[in-house]
Amino acid sequence: MKKLFIVVNVDYFFLSHRKDIALRALKEGFDVTIIAEDTGKSKEIESLGLHFINLPINKTGTNIFQELKTFRFLYSLFKKERPEIVHLVGLKTILWGGLAAKLVKVKGLVTAVSGLGVMFSPEYNKKLMPKAILKVLRFIHNRKNTYCVFHNTDDIDLFIKNKIIDSKYCIRTMGSGIDLNQYKYKEEPKSDKLRVLFTARMVEDKGVLVLIEAANILRDKYQGKVEFLLCGGLETNPLAVSKEKLNELCDGDYIQWLGKRSDVKELLESSHIFAFPSYYKEGLPKSCIEAAAIGRPIITCDSVGCRDTVVDGETGFLVPIRDSKIVAEKLDILFEDTELRKTMGIKSRKYAEDKFSIEDVIQVHLDIYNKFLEEL
């Protein structure tokens, strides 16, 4: 059996974004090992028939000793186990896993740019020079048998413009995909209050503060008629919103912070609108894909990754980044027009069926893996 190593930052991200690919590879005869930080999900991963190795990594850290520890771990692991294919998901694992894979001469390498994230945000670039990152990325991708999978054309253009990889080795998928049989269309619920759902990690550039500002603009008109539900856990990210600030901004009634939840599908089904005013450098946000599949109108930003999840004016609205006033205006339109919400929700579902099927994403990856086997 050919060894396939899939390296991601954390175990729960693997389960939410790459599990289906790994299970199909296992079914096709690959010996699949998942390498990620164990936050308590390793047994669940192993119960699926996959191997699991705990990865020492600080996904938002910049301490050089911690970073070198991650690199040395992956280098030693690849050198010892000699996997035929290594699949690296996320920028930090690409940097350290890519260096290790090149030095060990792993035969087949897949890098997955699922969003450039905080490392390419203006605030973070004051500490980490993007030029240095780009040089490392060029070195990693300058080798045979390497493909890079992207979720949006903006990131492809950045990689080609900076001569990181040749365009013929760039492959795009529409995000991580969604199981359309699991996430089925649901009409909006009948309830006393309209519910606006936001799901993301609690960091500023995911747009949580923008949405809170928009909610407060509309408070006098809609308090008692609308609930804003903020679903997501705390972070150690430099742009993280603290628990204290969230408790200060959320009154537990009109604006509610729900914390990290495992019932996101059920929350979507009980909601009326999905709002995600993110200006983070997304790949293609799965939260929006899930909302589209359930059949909810979506308000998100006309920014990298996000803009690919909405047909403006048809399945929802695209808004400028950091513009709480426009977010409030679009919410107001949807609050007042039940028929528009219904029409946009139906079109959202159709868009998900056309663009976001998990089967398409799985097949793209299996094709890459099998191409490597033919060339080994």
C-alpha positions as CSV (number, residue, x, y, z in Angstrom):
1,M,0.0,0.0,0.0
2,K,1.2,3.5,-0.9
3,K,1.6,5.8,2.1
4,L,-0.3,9.1,2.0
5,F,0.4,11.6,4.7
6,I,-2.1,14.4,5.1
7,V,-0.8,17.2,7.3
8,V,-3.1,19.9,8.8
9,N,-2.8,22.3,11.7
10,V,-5.4,20.7,14.0
11,D,-7.5,17.6,14.2
12,Y,-10.9,19.2,14.1
13,F,-10.0,21.1,10.9
14,F,-9.2,17.8,9.3
15,L,-12.6,16.4,10.3
16,S,-14.5,19.4,9.0
17,H,-12.5,20.0,5.8
18,R,-10.5,16.9,4.6
19,K,-12.1,13.8,6.1
20,D,-14.0,12.8,3.0
21,I,-10.9,13.0,0.8
22,A,-8.9,10.8,3.2
23,L,-11.7,8.2,3.5
24,R,-12.0,7.9,-0.3
25,A,-8.3,7.5,-0.6
26,L,-8.4,4.8,2.1
27,K,-11.1,3.1,0.1
28,E,-9.0,3.3,-3.0
29,G,-6.2,1.4,-1.3
30,F,-3.9,4.1,0.1
31,D,-2.4,3.8,3.6
32,V,-3.5,7.1,5.0
33,T,-2.0,8.9,8.0
34,I,-3.3,12.2,9.4
35,I,-0.7,14.4,11.1
36,A,-2.2,17.2,13.1
37,E,-2.3,18.8,16.6
38,D,-4.4,16.5,18.8
39,T,-7.0,18.6,20.6
40,G,-9.0,15.5,21.6
41,K,-10.2,14.3,18.2
42,S,-7.5,11.7,17.5
43,K,-9.6,8.7,18.7
44,E,-12.4,9.8,16.4
45,I,-10.0,10.0,13.5
46,E,-8.5,6.6,14.3
47,S,-12.0,5.1,14.5
48,L,-12.4,5.9,10.8
49,G,-9.6,3.5,10.0
50,L,-7.0,6.2,9.6
51,H,-3.6,6.5,11.3
52,F,-3.0,9.6,13.4
53,I,0.2,11.3,14.6
54,N,0.2,14.3,16.9
55,L,1.9,17.3,15.4
56,P,3.8,19.8,17.6
57,I,2.7,23.1,16.1
58,N,1.6,26.6,17.2
59,K,-0.7,27.6,14.3
60,T,-0.5,31.3,15.0
61,G,2.9,31.5,16.8
62,T,6.1,33.1,15.6
63,N,8.6,31.8,18.2
64,I,11.5,30.5,16.1
65,F,12.2,27.6,18.5
66,Q,8.6,26.4,18.3
67,E,8.7,26.7,14.5
68,L,12.0,24.8,14.2
69,K,10.5,22.1,16.4
70,T,7.6,21.7,14.0
71,F,10.1,21.5,11.0
72,R,12.4,19.0,12.7
73,F,9.4,16.8,13.7
74,L,8.1,16.7,10.1
75,Y,11.6,16.2,8.6
76,S,12.4,13.3,10.9
77,L,8.9,11.7,10.3
78,F,9.2,11.9,6.5
79,K,12.7,10.6,6.6
80,K,11.8,7.6,8.7
81,E,8.4,6.7,7.1
82,R,9.2,7.6,3.5
83,P,5.6,8.4,2.4
84,E,5.0,8.3,-1.4
85,I,2.7,11.3,-1.2
86,V,2.5,14.2,1.3
87,H,-0.6,16.5,1.2
88,L,0.0,19.7,3.1
89,V,-3.0,21.9,4.1
90,G,-2.6,25.5,5.2
91,L,0.2,28.0,4.9
92,K,2.2,27.1,8.0
93,T,2.2,23.3,7.3
94,I,3.1,24.1,3.7
95,L,6.1,26.1,4.8
96,W,7.6,23.6,7.3
97,G,6.2,20.4,5.7
98,G,7.2,21.6,2.3
99,L,10.8,22.2,3.3
100,A,10.9,18.8,5.0
101,A,9.4,17.1,2.0
102,K,11.9,18.7,-0.4
103,L,14.9,17.9,1.7
104,V,13.8,14.3,2.2
105,K,12.9,14.1,-1.5
106,V,9.3,12.9,-1.0
107,K,8.2,11.8,-4.4
108,G,4.7,13.4,-4.6
109,L,3.7,16.7,-3.0
110,V,0.3,18.3,-2.8
111,T,0.1,21.8,-1.2
112,A,-3.4,23.1,-0.5
113,V,-3.8,26.9,-0.2
114,S,-7.1,27.1,1.7
115,G,-6.7,30.8,2.3
116,L,-3.6,32.9,3.0
117,G,-5.0,34.1,6.3
118,V,-3.4,36.2,8.9
119,M,0.1,35.9,7.6
120,F,-0.8,38.1,4.7
121,S,-2.9,40.6,6.6
122,P,-1.5,44.1,6.8
123,E,-1.5,44.0,10.6
124,Y,0.5,40.8,10.8
125,N,2.9,41.7,8.0
126,K,4.5,44.3,10.3
127,K,6.0,41.3,12.2
128,L,6.4,38.7,9.5
129,M,7.8,39.9,6.1
130,P,5.7,38.4,3.3
131,K,8.7,38.5,1.0
132,A,10.6,36.0,3.2
133,I,7.5,33.7,3.1
134,L,7.3,34.0,-0.7
135,K,11.0,33.0,-1.1
136,V,10.4,29.9,1.0
137,L,7.3,29.0,-1.0
138,R,9.3,29.4,-4.3
139,F,11.9,27.0,-3.0
140,I,9.3,24.4,-1.9
141,H,7.4,24.4,-5.2
142,N,10.5,24.4,-7.4
143,R,10.6,20.6,-7.8
144,K,9.0,17.8,-9.8
145,N,5.7,16.1,-9.0
146,T,4.2,19.0,-7.1
147,Y,0.7,20.3,-7.5
148,C,-0.9,23.2,-5.6
149,V,-4.7,23.2,-5.0
150,F,-6.4,26.5,-4.6
151,H,-9.9,27.6,-3.6
152,N,-10.0,31.0,-5.4
153,T,-8.4,32.7,-8.4
154,D,-6.9,35.5,-6.3
155,D,-4.5,33.2,-4.6
156,I,-3.6,31.5,-7.9
157,D,-2.8,34.8,-9.4
158,L,-0.7,35.7,-6.4
159,F,1.3,32.5,-6.6
160,I,1.9,32.8,-10.4
161,K,2.7,36.6,-10.2
162,N,5.3,35.9,-7.6
163,K,6.7,33.0,-9.5
164,I,6.0,30.5,-6.8
165,I,4.7,27.8,-9.1
166,D,3.9,27.4,-12.8
167,S,0.3,27.8,-13.8
168,K,0.1,24.2,-15.2
169,Y,0.6,22.8,-11.7
170,C,-2.2,25.0,-10.2
171,I,-5.6,23.3,-9.7
172,R,-8.7,25.0,-8.3
173,T,-11.6,23.5,-6.4
174,M,-14.6,25.4,-5.2
175,G,-13.6,25.2,-1.6
176,S,-13.6,22.0,0.5
177,G,-17.0,20.9,-0.8
178,I,-20.1,19.9,1.0
179,D,-22.1,16.7,1.2
180,L,-25.3,17.8,-0.4
181,N,-27.1,14.7,1.0
182,Q,-26.2,15.7,4.5
183,Y,-26.8,19.4,4.1
184,K,-30.2,19.5,2.6
185,Y,-32.4,22.4,1.7
186,K,-34.7,23.6,4.5
187,E,-37.3,26.3,4.2
188,E,-36.7,29.1,6.8
189,P,-38.4,28.3,10.1
190,K,-41.6,30.0,11.3
191,S,-40.7,31.8,14.5
192,D,-41.4,35.0,16.5
193,K,-38.0,36.3,15.9
194,L,-35.8,36.4,12.7
195,R,-32.4,34.8,13.4
196,V,-29.1,36.0,11.8
197,L,-26.3,33.5,12.2
198,F,-22.6,34.1,12.0
199,T,-20.2,31.1,12.4
200,A,-16.4,31.6,12.6
201,R,-13.5,31.8,15.0
202,M,-13.8,34.9,17.1
203,V,-11.2,37.1,15.3
204,E,-11.6,40.6,14.1
205,D,-10.9,40.0,10.4
206,K,-13.6,37.4,10.3
207,G,-16.0,40.3,10.6
208,V,-17.6,39.6,14.0
209,L,-17.2,43.2,15.2
210,V,-18.5,44.6,11.9
211,L,-21.6,42.5,12.3
212,I,-22.1,43.6,15.9
213,E,-21.8,47.2,14.8
214,A,-24.5,46.5,12.1
215,A,-26.7,44.9,14.6
216,N,-26.4,47.9,16.9
217,I,-27.3,50.3,14.0
218,L,-30.6,48.3,13.7
219,R,-31.2,47.8,17.4
220,D,-33.9,50.5,17.9
221,K,-35.9,49.1,14.9
222,Y,-35.5,45.4,15.5
223,Q,-34.8,44.6,19.2
224,G,-37.3,42.0,20.2
225,K,-37.9,41.0,16.6
226,V,-34.5,39.8,15.6
227,E,-31.7,37.7,17.2
228,F,-28.0,37.9,16.1
229,L,-26.3,34.6,16.9
230,L,-22.5,34.5,17.0
231,C,-21.2,31.0,16.9
232,G,-17.5,30.3,17.3
233,G,-14.7,29.7,19.7
234,L,-11.9,31.9,21.1
235,E,-8.5,32.2,19.5
236,T,-4.9,33.0,20.2
237,N,-4.6,34.8,16.9
238,P,-3.1,38.3,17.2
239,L,-6.4,39.7,16.0
240,A,-8.5,37.5,18.3
241,V,-11.5,39.1,20.1
242,S,-11.3,38.4,23.8
243,K,-13.9,36.7,25.9
244,E,-14.3,39.9,28.0
245,K,-14.9,42.0,24.9
246,L,-17.5,39.5,23.6
247,N,-19.3,39.5,26.9
248,E,-19.3,43.3,26.9
249,L,-20.7,43.6,23.4
250,C,-23.2,40.8,23.5
251,D,-26.3,41.3,25.7
252,G,-27.4,37.6,25.6
253,D,-30.7,38.5,24.0
254,Y,-30.6,40.7,20.9
255,I,-26.9,39.8,20.3
256,Q,-25.8,36.4,21.6
257,W,-22.4,34.8,21.6
258,L,-22.9,31.0,21.6
259,G,-19.3,29.9,21.9
260,K,-18.0,27.0,19.9
261,R,-20.7,24.6,18.9
262,S,-21.0,21.2,17.2
263,D,-24.5,21.7,15.9
264,V,-23.9,24.2,13.2
265,K,-26.1,22.5,10.7
266,E,-29.0,22.6,13.1
267,L,-28.3,26.3,13.8
268,L,-28.4,27.0,10.1
269,E,-31.7,25.2,9.7
270,S,-33.2,27.3,12.5
271,S,-31.8,30.6,11.1
272,H,-33.2,32.9,8.4
273,I,-30.1,34.8,7.2
274,F,-26.4,33.9,7.2
275,A,-24.1,37.0,7.7
276,F,-20.4,36.7,7.3
277,P,-18.7,40.1,6.7
278,S,-15.2,38.6,6.7
279,Y,-12.2,40.5,5.3
280,Y,-9.8,37.7,6.3
281,K,-7.9,36.3,3.3
282,E,-10.2,33.3,3.0
283,G,-9.8,30.4,0.7
284,L,-13.4,29.8,0.1
285,P,-15.3,29.8,3.4
286,K,-17.0,26.6,4.2
287,S,-19.4,28.4,6.5
288,C,-20.9,30.1,3.5
289,I,-21.0,26.9,1.5
290,E,-22.9,25.2,4.3
291,A,-25.3,28.1,4.5
292,A,-25.9,28.0,0.7
293,A,-26.6,24.2,0.8
294,I,-29.2,24.7,3.6
295,G,-30.8,27.4,1.5
296,R,-30.1,30.7,3.3
297,P,-29.6,34.1,1.8
298,I,-26.0,35.2,2.5
299,I,-24.4,38.5,3.3
300,T,-20.7,38.5,2.9
301,C,-17.9,40.7,1.7
302,D,-16.7,41.3,-1.9
303,S,-13.3,40.1,-0.9
304,V,-10.9,37.2,-1.5
305,G,-12.7,33.8,-1.3
306,C,-16.0,35.2,0.0
307,R,-17.1,36.7,-3.3
308,D,-17.1,33.2,-4.9
309,T,-19.8,32.0,-2.5
310,V,-22.6,34.5,-3.5
311,V,-24.2,35.7,-6.7
312,D,-24.8,39.3,-5.7
313,G,-28.5,40.2,-5.7
314,E,-29.5,36.7,-6.4
315,T,-28.3,34.4,-3.6
316,G,-27.5,37.2,-1.2
317,F,-25.5,40.4,-1.1
318,L,-21.8,41.2,-1.4
319,V,-20.8,44.2,0.7
320,P,-17.6,46.3,1.0
321,I,-15.2,45.2,3.7
322,R,-15.4,46.8,7.2
323,D,-18.7,48.6,6.2
324,S,-21.2,48.0,9.0
325,K,-23.6,50.6,7.6
326,I,-24.0,48.7,4.3
327,V,-24.3,45.4,6.2
328,A,-27.1,46.9,8.2
329,E,-28.8,48.2,5.0
330,K,-28.7,44.7,3.4
331,L,-30.0,43.1,6.6
332,D,-32.8,45.6,6.8
333,I,-33.9,44.7,3.2
334,L,-34.0,41.0,4.1
335,F,-35.8,41.5,7.4
336,E,-38.6,43.3,5.6
337,D,-39.0,41.0,2.6
338,T,-40.0,37.4,3.4
339,E,-40.4,36.5,-0.3
340,L,-36.9,37.8,-1.1
341,R,-35.4,35.7,1.6
342,K,-37.2,32.6,0.2
343,T,-36.2,33.3,-3.4
344,M,-32.6,33.9,-2.5
345,G,-32.5,30.8,-0.3
346,I,-33.8,28.6,-3.2
347,K,-31.2,30.1,-5.5
348,S,-28.5,29.6,-2.8
349,R,-29.3,25.9,-2.7
350,K,-29.1,25.6,-6.5
351,Y,-25.8,27.5,-6.5
352,A,-24.4,25.0,-4.0
353,E,-25.6,22.1,-6.1
354,D,-23.9,23.5,-9.2
355,K,-20.6,24.6,-7.5
356,F,-19.9,23.0,-4.1
357,S,-20.4,19.2,-4.3
358,I,-17.9,17.2,-2.2
359,E,-17.8,14.6,-4.9
360,D,-16.1,17.0,-7.3
361,V,-13.5,18.0,-4.7
362,I,-12.7,14.3,-3.8
363,Q,-12.3,13.4,-7.5
364,V,-9.8,16.2,-8.1
365,H,-7.6,15.0,-5.3
366,L,-7.8,11.3,-6.2
367,D,-6.8,12.2,-9.8
368,I,-3.7,14.0,-8.4
369,Y,-2.8,11.1,-6.1
370,N,-3.2,8.5,-8.9
371,K,-1.2,10.7,-11.3
372,F,1.7,10.6,-8.8
373,L,1.5,6.8,-8.6
374,E,1.7,6.5,-12.4
375,E,4.9,8.7,-12.3
376,L,6.6,7.0,-9.3
